[in-house]
């Protein structure tokens, strides 16, 4: 794996005897409301190269875990909810983990969804090399939910364990694509809530042309029990969720930068 470029993720996955790609799925949520417009059929995929200190899904990190599913199996399960999805203006969202770890599977799934007129959303950290399969995923994606953790190289490494550079390249690639771009950014006291940090993040986002929504997500401790269940030490044990004053401060920085930020 080329850690600096993010290349090595989005490499070929498995295939079924039928020749279609197979994915490793942690779980599906049939009526999600947080991962894009309308009601979403949310597919949580296994595997993540990041180690975000605030991660609330550490049980998705392992690439080889989860349920093996073919694209058609996912579509079969989704079909039972199609009426609700269509009536609400919803669709399918692939998340994780980092869904681009299984980019061949997501590319094939989204190709099929496009043919079935199902809206496609990708919830990603953006930590992926721009391989052919990653480019295919983006070509088949209507909406990219890009989770920007930090925009300063050293602090990004400290918070997530990986470089920001591949993510910046990915963000600019998506920015040039026809996909809609929504940003999600977690407000973590001691990491992303300094005024200078907020301004740097807002400046980076302002340099992208196609950002149509920014959601600020106050850090919470809901994932802590999962770390402990996995026998892992929770790294933010001394960090409390941000107070209302700090959340408002962040909101105003993004608003002042002219970004389409929603009030958290
Ligand atoms: S990218 Fe998401 S799944 Fe991966 S470590 Fe970060 S928060 Fe967890």
py3Dmol code that shows the C-alpha trace and the ligand (Angstrom):
import py3Dmol

protein = """\
ATOM      1  CA  UNK A   1       0.000   0.000   0.000  1.00  0.00           C
ATOM      2  CA  UNK A   2       1.334   3.411  -0.967  1.00  0.00           C
ATOM      3  CA  UNK A   3       0.322   5.282   2.169  1.00  0.00           C
ATOM      4  CA  UNK A   4       1.196   8.705   0.802  1.00  0.00           C
ATOM      5  CA  UNK A   5      -1.009   8.503  -2.264  1.00  0.00           C
ATOM      6  CA  UNK A   6      -3.841   6.440  -0.882  1.00  0.00           C
ATOM      7  CA  UNK A   7      -3.183   4.111  -3.825  1.00  0.00           C
ATOM      8  CA  UNK A   8      -3.593   0.497  -2.872  1.00  0.00           C
ATOM      9  CA  UNK A   9      -7.050   1.182  -1.560  1.00  0.00           C
ATOM     10  CA  UNK A  10      -9.710   0.692  -4.175  1.00  0.00           C
ATOM     11  CA  UNK A  11      -7.813  -2.326  -5.457  1.00  0.00           C
ATOM     12  CA  UNK A  12      -9.695  -5.242  -7.008  1.00  0.00           C
ATOM     13  CA  UNK A  13     -11.995  -7.200  -4.721  1.00  0.00           C
ATOM     14  CA  UNK A  14     -13.496 -10.645  -5.106  1.00  0.00           C
ATOM     15  CA  UNK A  15     -15.867 -11.911  -7.755  1.00  0.00           C
ATOM     16  CA  UNK A  16     -18.658 -14.477  -7.595  1.00  0.00           C
ATOM     17  CA  UNK A  17     -18.770 -17.461  -9.940  1.00  0.00           C
ATOM     18  CA  UNK A  18     -21.257 -15.401 -11.976  1.00  0.00           C
ATOM     19  CA  UNK A  19     -18.461 -12.871 -12.592  1.00  0.00           C
ATOM     20  CA  UNK A  20     -20.099 -10.089 -10.608  1.00  0.00           C
ATOM     21  CA  UNK A  21     -18.190  -8.333  -7.850  1.00  0.00           C
ATOM     22  CA  UNK A  22     -18.758  -9.410  -4.269  1.00  0.00           C
ATOM     23  CA  UNK A  23     -18.496  -7.133  -1.287  1.00  0.00           C
ATOM     24  CA  UNK A  24     -17.941  -7.576   2.398  1.00  0.00           C
ATOM     25  CA  UNK A  25     -20.843  -5.900   4.122  1.00  0.00           C
ATOM     26  CA  UNK A  26     -20.867  -5.032   7.819  1.00  0.00           C
ATOM     27  CA  UNK A  27     -24.617  -4.325   7.867  1.00  0.00           C
ATOM     28  CA  UNK A  28     -27.431  -2.584   6.032  1.00  0.00           C
ATOM     29  CA  UNK A  29     -29.830   0.000   7.360  1.00  0.00           C
ATOM     30  CA  UNK A  30     -33.081   0.022   5.455  1.00  0.00           C
ATOM     31  CA  UNK A  31     -34.491   3.436   6.347  1.00  0.00           C
ATOM     32  CA  UNK A  32     -31.561   5.770   6.983  1.00  0.00           C
ATOM     33  CA  UNK A  33     -32.277   9.490   7.180  1.00  0.00           C
ATOM     34  CA  UNK A  34     -28.807  10.937   7.797  1.00  0.00           C
ATOM     35  CA  UNK A  35     -26.835   9.771   4.770  1.00  0.00           C
ATOM     36  CA  UNK A  36     -28.273  11.857   1.951  1.00  0.00           C
ATOM     37  CA  UNK A  37     -31.700  13.094   0.858  1.00  0.00           C
ATOM     38  CA  UNK A  38     -34.912  11.153   1.575  1.00  0.00           C
ATOM     39  CA  UNK A  39     -34.988   7.640   2.952  1.00  0.00           C
ATOM     40  CA  UNK A  40     -31.751   5.765   2.273  1.00  0.00           C
ATOM     41  CA  UNK A  41     -30.870   2.114   1.928  1.00  0.00           C
ATOM     42  CA  UNK A  42     -27.493   2.360   3.671  1.00  0.00           C
ATOM     43  CA  UNK A  43     -24.785  -0.231   3.020  1.00  0.00           C
ATOM     44  CA  UNK A  44     -21.989  -0.269   5.611  1.00  0.00           C
ATOM     45  CA  UNK A  45     -18.912  -1.821   4.006  1.00  0.00           C
ATOM     46  CA  UNK A  46     -16.001  -3.447   5.776  1.00  0.00           C
ATOM     47  CA  UNK A  47     -12.489  -2.043   5.737  1.00  0.00           C
ATOM     48  CA  UNK A  48     -10.959   1.303   6.623  1.00  0.00           C
ATOM     49  CA  UNK A  49      -7.349   2.517   6.325  1.00  0.00           C
ATOM     50  CA  UNK A  50      -7.935   5.401   8.735  1.00  0.00           C
ATOM     51  CA  UNK A  51      -7.914   5.231  12.512  1.00  0.00           C
ATOM     52  CA  UNK A  52      -9.865   8.325  13.486  1.00  0.00           C
ATOM     53  CA  UNK A  53      -9.694   8.927  17.205  1.00  0.00           C
ATOM     54  CA  UNK A  54     -13.403   9.704  17.307  1.00  0.00           C
ATOM     55  CA  UNK A  55     -14.475   6.742  15.140  1.00  0.00           C
ATOM     56  CA  UNK A  56     -17.865   5.382  16.148  1.00  0.00           C
ATOM     57  CA  UNK A  57     -17.619   2.354  13.836  1.00  0.00           C
ATOM     58  CA  UNK A  58     -14.319   0.616  14.713  1.00  0.00           C
ATOM     59  CA  UNK A  59     -16.075  -2.697  14.099  1.00  0.00           C
ATOM     60  CA  UNK A  60     -15.959  -1.873  10.354  1.00  0.00           C
ATOM     61  CA  UNK A  61     -12.162  -1.498  10.193  1.00  0.00           C
ATOM     62  CA  UNK A  62     -11.366  -5.145   9.387  1.00  0.00           C
ATOM     63  CA  UNK A  63     -11.456  -5.675   5.616  1.00  0.00           C
ATOM     64  CA  UNK A  64     -12.031  -9.428   5.712  1.00  0.00           C
ATOM     65  CA  UNK A  65     -14.902  -9.437   8.200  1.00  0.00           C
ATOM     66  CA  UNK A  66     -18.630  -9.101   7.518  1.00  0.00           C
ATOM     67  CA  UNK A  67     -21.126 -10.787   5.262  1.00  0.00           C
ATOM     68  CA  UNK A  68     -20.150 -11.616   1.694  1.00  0.00           C
ATOM     69  CA  UNK A  69     -22.780 -10.241  -0.694  1.00  0.00           C
ATOM     70  CA  UNK A  70     -23.162 -10.034  -4.438  1.00  0.00           C
ATOM     71  CA  UNK A  71     -24.441  -6.863  -6.058  1.00  0.00           C
ATOM     72  CA  UNK A  72     -27.718  -8.578  -6.954  1.00  0.00           C
ATOM     73  CA  UNK A  73     -28.282  -9.608  -3.327  1.00  0.00           C
ATOM     74  CA  UNK A  74     -27.973  -5.990  -2.210  1.00  0.00           C
ATOM     75  CA  UNK A  75     -30.391  -4.915  -4.935  1.00  0.00           C
ATOM     76  CA  UNK A  76     -32.843  -7.694  -3.983  1.00  0.00           C
ATOM     77  CA  UNK A  77     -32.892  -6.456  -0.378  1.00  0.00           C
ATOM     78  CA  UNK A  78     -33.283  -2.862  -1.481  1.00  0.00           C
ATOM     79  CA  UNK A  79     -36.186  -3.685  -3.800  1.00  0.00           C
ATOM     80  CA  UNK A  80     -38.494  -4.356  -0.820  1.00  0.00           C
ATOM     81  CA  UNK A  81     -38.124  -0.698   0.210  1.00  0.00           C
ATOM     82  CA  UNK A  82     -38.199   0.849  -3.234  1.00  0.00           C
ATOM     83  CA  UNK A  83     -41.673   2.360  -2.833  1.00  0.00           C
ATOM     84  CA  UNK A  84     -40.648   4.283   0.302  1.00  0.00           C
ATOM     85  CA  UNK A  85     -37.298   5.253  -1.151  1.00  0.00           C
ATOM     86  CA  UNK A  86     -38.816   6.626  -4.333  1.00  0.00           C
ATOM     87  CA  UNK A  87     -41.686   8.414  -2.567  1.00  0.00           C
ATOM     88  CA  UNK A  88     -39.227  10.194  -0.248  1.00  0.00           C
ATOM     89  CA  UNK A  89     -36.724  11.184  -2.933  1.00  0.00           C
ATOM     90  CA  UNK A  90     -34.173   8.844  -1.359  1.00  0.00           C
ATOM     91  CA  UNK A  91     -31.788   6.230  -2.709  1.00  0.00           C
ATOM     92  CA  UNK A  92     -28.829   4.072  -1.782  1.00  0.00           C
ATOM     93  CA  UNK A  93     -25.801   5.200   0.256  1.00  0.00           C
ATOM     94  CA  UNK A  94     -22.550   3.284   0.558  1.00  0.00           C
ATOM     95  CA  UNK A  95     -20.587   4.050   3.692  1.00  0.00           C
ATOM     96  CA  UNK A  96     -18.368   2.142   6.073  1.00  0.00           C
ATOM     97  CA  UNK A  97     -15.666   1.853   7.133  1.00  0.00           C
ATOM     98  CA  UNK A  98     -14.294   3.443   3.997  1.00  0.00           C
ATOM     99  CA  UNK A  99     -16.404   2.252   1.039  1.00  0.00           C
ATOM    100  CA  UNK A 100     -13.653   2.995  -1.501  1.00  0.00           C
ATOM    101  CA  UNK A 101     -11.624   0.143  -0.009  1.00  0.00           C
ATOM    102  CA  UNK A 102     -14.141  -1.962  -1.987  1.00  0.00           C
ATOM    103  CA  UNK A 103     -14.327   0.346  -4.984  1.00  0.00           C
ATOM    104  CA  UNK A 104     -14.876  -2.400  -7.591  1.00  0.00           C
ATOM    105  CA  UNK A 105     -17.919  -3.613  -5.714  1.00  0.00           C
ATOM    106  CA  UNK A 106     -19.307  -0.099  -5.208  1.00  0.00           C
ATOM    107  CA  UNK A 107     -18.662   0.768  -8.874  1.00  0.00           C
ATOM    108  CA  UNK A 108     -20.653  -2.249 -10.029  1.00  0.00           C
ATOM    109  CA  UNK A 109     -23.410  -1.651  -7.494  1.00  0.00           C
ATOM    110  CA  UNK A 110     -23.777   2.000  -8.507  1.00  0.00           C
ATOM    111  CA  UNK A 111     -23.692   1.106 -12.229  1.00  0.00           C
ATOM    112  CA  UNK A 112     -26.658  -1.188 -11.614  1.00  0.00           C
ATOM    113  CA  UNK A 113     -28.454   1.431  -9.498  1.00  0.00           C
ATOM    114  CA  UNK A 114     -28.046   4.024 -12.219  1.00  0.00           C
ATOM    115  CA  UNK A 115     -29.712   1.629 -14.686  1.00  0.00           C
ATOM    116  CA  UNK A 116     -32.550   1.115 -12.185  1.00  0.00           C
ATOM    117  CA  UNK A 117     -32.911   4.874 -11.665  1.00  0.00           C
ATOM    118  CA  UNK A 118     -31.876   4.687  -7.998  1.00  0.00           C
ATOM    119  CA  UNK A 119     -30.156   7.778  -6.564  1.00  0.00           C
ATOM    120  CA  UNK A 120     -26.604   6.960  -5.412  1.00  0.00           C
ATOM    121  CA  UNK A 121     -24.638   8.533  -2.562  1.00  0.00           C
ATOM    122  CA  UNK A 122     -21.121   7.770  -1.351  1.00  0.00           C
ATOM    123  CA  UNK A 123     -20.141   8.601   2.227  1.00  0.00           C
ATOM    124  CA  UNK A 124     -16.330   8.651   2.184  1.00  0.00           C
ATOM    125  CA  UNK A 125     -13.224   9.936   3.925  1.00  0.00           C
ATOM    126  CA  UNK A 126     -11.781  10.552   0.456  1.00  0.00           C
ATOM    127  CA  UNK A 127      -8.664   8.592   1.364  1.00  0.00           C
ATOM    128  CA  UNK A 128      -8.278   6.742  -1.918  1.00  0.00           C
ATOM    129  CA  UNK A 129      -5.955   6.766  -4.889  1.00  0.00           C
ATOM    130  CA  UNK A 130      -7.639   7.741  -8.139  1.00  0.00           C
ATOM    131  CA  UNK A 131      -7.619   4.215  -9.567  1.00  0.00           C
ATOM    132  CA  UNK A 132      -9.849   3.202 -12.476  1.00  0.00           C
ATOM    133  CA  UNK A 133     -12.414   1.663 -10.127  1.00  0.00           C
ATOM    134  CA  UNK A 134     -12.493   4.736  -7.876  1.00  0.00           C
ATOM    135  CA  UNK A 135     -13.073   6.902 -10.965  1.00  0.00           C
ATOM    136  CA  UNK A 136     -15.882   4.526 -11.999  1.00  0.00           C
ATOM    137  CA  UNK A 137     -17.462   4.911  -8.562  1.00  0.00           C
ATOM    138  CA  UNK A 138     -17.449   8.698  -8.857  1.00  0.00           C
ATOM    139  CA  UNK A 139     -18.842   8.531 -12.395  1.00  0.00           C
ATOM    140  CA  UNK A 140     -21.769   6.526 -11.010  1.00  0.00           C
ATOM    141  CA  UNK A 141     -22.333   8.688  -7.911  1.00  0.00           C
ATOM    142  CA  UNK A 142     -24.998  11.388  -7.718  1.00  0.00           C
ATOM    143  CA  UNK A 143     -23.917  12.741  -4.322  1.00  0.00           C
ATOM    144  CA  UNK A 144     -20.581  12.527  -2.521  1.00  0.00           C
ATOM    145  CA  UNK A 145     -20.696  13.015   1.251  1.00  0.00           C
ATOM    146  CA  UNK A 146     -17.074  13.864   1.942  1.00  0.00           C
ATOM    147  CA  UNK A 147     -15.981  13.644   5.582  1.00  0.00           C
ATOM    148  CA  UNK A 148     -13.192  16.168   5.995  1.00  0.00           C
ATOM    149  CA  UNK A 149     -11.487  15.475   9.327  1.00  0.00           C
ATOM    150  CA  UNK A 150      -8.785  18.163   9.297  1.00  0.00           C
ATOM    151  CA  UNK A 151      -6.934  20.130   6.635  1.00  0.00           C
ATOM    152  CA  UNK A 152      -3.499  20.518   8.248  1.00  0.00           C
ATOM    153  CA  UNK A 153      -1.122  17.689   7.400  1.00  0.00           C
ATOM    154  CA  UNK A 154       0.409  17.011  10.827  1.00  0.00           C
ATOM    155  CA  UNK A 155      -2.861  17.404  12.690  1.00  0.00           C
ATOM    156  CA  UNK A 156      -4.626  15.179  10.161  1.00  0.00           C
ATOM    157  CA  UNK A 157      -2.076  12.455  10.780  1.00  0.00           C
ATOM    158  CA  UNK A 158      -2.463  12.864  14.515  1.00  0.00           C
ATOM    159  CA  UNK A 159      -6.255  12.676  14.344  1.00  0.00           C
ATOM    160  CA  UNK A 160      -6.630   9.929  11.712  1.00  0.00           C
ATOM    161  CA  UNK A 161      -3.270   8.196  11.323  1.00  0.00           C
ATOM    162  CA  UNK A 162      -2.983   9.067   7.613  1.00  0.00           C
ATOM    163  CA  UNK A 163      -1.943  11.924   5.323  1.00  0.00           C
ATOM    164  CA  UNK A 164      -4.367  14.593   4.142  1.00  0.00           C
ATOM    165  CA  UNK A 165      -2.748  14.857   0.689  1.00  0.00           C
ATOM    166  CA  UNK A 166      -4.671  12.017  -1.056  1.00  0.00           C
ATOM    167  CA  UNK A 167      -7.879  13.412   0.404  1.00  0.00           C
ATOM    168  CA  UNK A 168      -7.207  16.857  -1.023  1.00  0.00           C
ATOM    169  CA  UNK A 169      -6.532  15.284  -4.443  1.00  0.00           C
ATOM    170  CA  UNK A 170      -9.735  13.266  -4.155  1.00  0.00           C
ATOM    171  CA  UNK A 171     -11.766  16.345  -3.149  1.00  0.00           C
ATOM    172  CA  UNK A 172     -10.495  18.298  -6.160  1.00  0.00           C
ATOM    173  CA  UNK A 173     -11.244  15.350  -8.448  1.00  0.00           C
ATOM    174  CA  UNK A 174     -14.835  15.149  -7.180  1.00  0.00           C
ATOM    175  CA  UNK A 175     -15.100  18.928  -7.458  1.00  0.00           C
ATOM    176  CA  UNK A 176     -14.453  18.592 -11.212  1.00  0.00           C
ATOM    177  CA  UNK A 177     -17.007  15.791 -11.593  1.00  0.00           C
ATOM    178  CA  UNK A 178     -20.776  16.160 -12.126  1.00  0.00           C
ATOM    179  CA  UNK A 179     -21.479  14.681  -8.652  1.00  0.00           C
ATOM    180  CA  UNK A 180     -23.002  16.916  -5.994  1.00  0.00           C
ATOM    181  CA  UNK A 181     -20.680  17.484  -3.035  1.00  0.00           C
ATOM    182  CA  UNK A 182     -21.743  17.692   0.599  1.00  0.00           C
ATOM    183  CA  UNK A 183     -19.147  18.088   3.329  1.00  0.00           C
ATOM    184  CA  UNK A 184     -19.298  16.649   6.830  1.00  0.00           C
ATOM    185  CA  UNK A 185     -16.923  17.831   9.511  1.00  0.00           C
ATOM    186  CA  UNK A 186     -16.701  16.604  13.088  1.00  0.00           C
ATOM    187  CA  UNK A 187     -16.113  19.257  15.773  1.00  0.00           C
ATOM    188  CA  UNK A 188     -13.654  17.721  18.226  1.00  0.00           C
ATOM    189  CA  UNK A 189     -12.485  19.841  21.191  1.00  0.00           C
ATOM    190  CA  UNK A 190      -8.692  20.053  21.236  1.00  0.00           C
ATOM    191  CA  UNK A 191      -8.420  18.974  17.585  1.00  0.00           C
ATOM    192  CA  UNK A 192     -10.709  20.840  15.179  1.00  0.00           C
ATOM    193  CA  UNK A 193     -12.204  23.663  17.233  1.00  0.00           C
ATOM    194  CA  UNK A 194      -9.309  26.141  17.411  1.00  0.00           C
ATOM    195  CA  UNK A 195     -10.204  29.334  15.580  1.00  0.00           C
ATOM    196  CA  UNK A 196      -7.188  29.046  13.242  1.00  0.00           C
ATOM    197  CA  UNK A 197      -8.087  25.442  12.472  1.00  0.00           C
ATOM    198  CA  UNK A 198     -11.699  26.315  11.717  1.00  0.00           C
ATOM    199  CA  UNK A 199     -10.603  29.141   9.440  1.00  0.00           C
ATOM    200  CA  UNK A 200      -8.146  26.893   7.595  1.00  0.00           C
ATOM    201  CA  UNK A 201     -10.842  24.244   7.076  1.00  0.00           C
ATOM    202  CA  UNK A 202     -13.336  26.858   5.890  1.00  0.00           C
ATOM    203  CA  UNK A 203     -10.725  28.286   3.492  1.00  0.00           C
ATOM    204  CA  UNK A 204     -10.057  24.848   2.035  1.00  0.00           C
ATOM    205  CA  UNK A 205     -13.758  24.191   1.526  1.00  0.00           C
ATOM    206  CA  UNK A 206     -14.218  27.622  -0.036  1.00  0.00           C
ATOM    207  CA  UNK A 207     -11.585  26.686  -2.615  1.00  0.00           C
ATOM    208  CA  UNK A 208     -13.911  23.938  -3.895  1.00  0.00           C
ATOM    209  CA  UNK A 209     -16.561  25.141  -6.335  1.00  0.00           C
ATOM    210  CA  UNK A 210     -19.243  22.490  -6.008  1.00  0.00           C
ATOM    211  CA  UNK A 211     -19.849  22.276  -2.243  1.00  0.00           C
ATOM    212  CA  UNK A 212     -23.606  22.633  -1.856  1.00  0.00           C
ATOM    213  CA  UNK A 213     -23.929  21.783   1.827  1.00  0.00           C
ATOM    214  CA  UNK A 214     -21.708  21.634   4.913  1.00  0.00           C
ATOM    215  CA  UNK A 215     -22.820  19.733   8.018  1.00  0.00           C
ATOM    216  CA  UNK A 216     -20.928  20.334  11.261  1.00  0.00           C
ATOM    217  CA  UNK A 217     -21.183  17.309  13.538  1.00  0.00           C
ATOM    218  CA  UNK A 218     -20.418  17.862  17.227  1.00  0.00           C
ATOM    219  CA  UNK A 219     -18.206  15.049  18.513  1.00  0.00           C
ATOM    220  CA  UNK A 220     -20.037  12.523  20.692  1.00  0.00           C
ATOM    221  CA  UNK A 221     -18.951   9.502  22.707  1.00  0.00           C
ATOM    222  CA  UNK A 222     -21.464   6.998  21.374  1.00  0.00           C
ATOM    223  CA  UNK A 223     -18.809   4.805  19.755  1.00  0.00           C
ATOM    224  CA  UNK A 224     -16.805   4.378  22.925  1.00  0.00           C
ATOM    225  CA  UNK A 225     -18.418   1.108  23.976  1.00  0.00           C
ATOM    226  CA  UNK A 226     -17.516  -0.423  20.589  1.00  0.00           C
ATOM    227  CA  UNK A 227     -13.817   0.310  21.138  1.00  0.00           C
ATOM    228  CA  UNK A 228     -14.024  -1.270  24.563  1.00  0.00           C
ATOM    229  CA  UNK A 229     -15.940  -4.295  23.227  1.00  0.00           C
ATOM    230  CA  UNK A 230     -13.106  -4.798  20.708  1.00  0.00           C
ATOM    231  CA  UNK A 231     -10.535  -4.601  23.506  1.00  0.00           C
ATOM    232  CA  UNK A 232      -9.218  -1.254  22.229  1.00  0.00           C
ATOM    233  CA  UNK A 233      -8.289   1.742  24.339  1.00  0.00           C
ATOM    234  CA  UNK A 234     -10.623   4.634  23.544  1.00  0.00           C
ATOM    235  CA  UNK A 235      -8.291   7.531  22.634  1.00  0.00           C
ATOM    236  CA  UNK A 236     -10.575  10.449  23.500  1.00  0.00           C
ATOM    237  CA  UNK A 237     -11.405   9.283  26.978  1.00  0.00           C
ATOM    238  CA  UNK A 238     -10.657  12.755  28.395  1.00  0.00           C
ATOM    239  CA  UNK A 239     -12.453  14.700  25.651  1.00  0.00           C
ATOM    240  CA  UNK A 240     -16.003  15.889  26.320  1.00  0.00           C
ATOM    241  CA  UNK A 241     -18.453  16.823  23.534  1.00  0.00           C
ATOM    242  CA  UNK A 242     -18.195  20.510  22.537  1.00  0.00           C
ATOM    243  CA  UNK A 243     -20.385  23.043  24.326  1.00  0.00           C
ATOM    244  CA  UNK A 244     -22.988  25.168  22.549  1.00  0.00           C
ATOM    245  CA  UNK A 245     -20.740  28.249  22.516  1.00  0.00           C
ATOM    246  CA  UNK A 246     -17.971  26.398  20.641  1.00  0.00           C
ATOM    247  CA  UNK A 247     -20.422  24.852  18.202  1.00  0.00           C
ATOM    248  CA  UNK A 248     -21.824  28.309  17.440  1.00  0.00           C
ATOM    249  CA  UNK A 249     -18.300  29.672  17.018  1.00  0.00           C
ATOM    250  CA  UNK A 250     -17.576  27.016  14.411  1.00  0.00           C
ATOM    251  CA  UNK A 251     -20.873  27.636  12.655  1.00  0.00           C
ATOM    252  CA  UNK A 252     -20.152  31.370  12.414  1.00  0.00           C
ATOM    253  CA  UNK A 253     -16.671  30.803  10.971  1.00  0.00           C
ATOM    254  CA  UNK A 254     -18.123  28.660   8.181  1.00  0.00           C
ATOM    255  CA  UNK A 255     -21.005  31.053   7.647  1.00  0.00           C
ATOM    256  CA  UNK A 256     -18.651  34.055   7.434  1.00  0.00           C
ATOM    257  CA  UNK A 257     -16.647  32.163   4.807  1.00  0.00           C
ATOM    258  CA  UNK A 258     -19.795  32.051   2.652  1.00  0.00           C
ATOM    259  CA  UNK A 259     -20.214  28.294   2.961  1.00  0.00           C
ATOM    260  CA  UNK A 260     -23.667  26.652   2.797  1.00  0.00           C
ATOM    261  CA  UNK A 261     -23.412  25.428   6.375  1.00  0.00           C
ATOM    262  CA  UNK A 262     -26.404  23.961   8.219  1.00  0.00           C
ATOM    263  CA  UNK A 263     -26.913  24.962  11.856  1.00  0.00           C
ATOM    264  CA  UNK A 264     -25.853  21.995  14.027  1.00  0.00           C
TER     265      UNK A 264
END
"""
ligand_1 = """\
8
LIG
S -12.900 7.041 8.219
Fe -14.818 6.577 9.306
S -14.775 4.356 9.709
Fe -12.681 4.998 9.175
S -11.684 5.380 11.134
Fe -12.495 7.350 10.391
S -14.515 7.542 11.305
Fe -13.912 5.374 11.484
"""
view = py3Dmol.view(width=600, height=400)
view.addModel(protein, "pdb")
view.setStyle({"model": 0}, {"cartoon": {"style": "trace"}})
view.addModel(ligand_1, "xyz")
view.setStyle({"model": 1}, {"stick": {}})
view.zoomTo()
view.show()
